[in-house]
Amino acid sequence: MARILGKPRRHSEGGKAVALTVADMLVMDDPIRALPLDERESTARRAMDAWGFCGVGIAAHETWTGVMIICPHNGLPRQHPLSAGGVDEDVAGLIVTYIASSASPLILGRKLCVSLTRLLRGRVSGIEAQATALTALATPLAPPRSWLTWMGFQPMRYPPHHYRLDFSDTVPWMEKALQWYRQSQVVLSPSGANLSSQSSTDIT
């Protein structure tokens, strides 16, 4: 189970997506276990410097049920599958995708993708990820290509197994979800209890 260590993140409870910070990266266990310990903080700080957050997460009962971690092109962990081919400077690299076995990969995945897209639109042109051809071989660092396709990612010609969610393309289900968020004026808050102006992110 991906239990939240330390003080419970009250803003991440109740199935609401929250923007993640360096503090979250330092206390997570299962969702980011595949990332080298010595690179977690530096990777998160690169993302924080670029966008003010390093991913999105959803929790229930003090347990992370879904997490997506991103970083810019110059912050990719050395041993990450994306580092071989790299990512474009104007996109975010998806370096961790975690969905608990008790959750729906499609429903929770779409919720995470919509939240991440809302935060990143206007800052980058898209999100790139490295896929695994076989679902049985998928890891948090390289999700199945079938799942990425469900989320709206499209395969790139190069590098191999490289997928991209291009914000200039229309993904029907995502556009409907984004429209609903705009109309309802939902705000995606950081997960920590201290909602400082530096970390608070309004994506209406």
Buried (B, 14 or more C-beta within 10 A) or exposed (E): EBEBEEEBBEBBBEEBBBBBBBBBBBEBEBBBEBBEEEBBEEBBBBBBEBBBBBBBBBBBEBBBBBBBBBBBBEBBBEEBBBBEBBBBEEBBBBBBBBBBEEBEBEEBBBBBBBBBBBBBEEEBBBBBBBBBEEEEEBBBBBBBBBBBEBBBBEEBEEBEBBBBBBBEEEBEEBEEBBEEBEEEEBEBBBBBEEEEEEBBBEBE
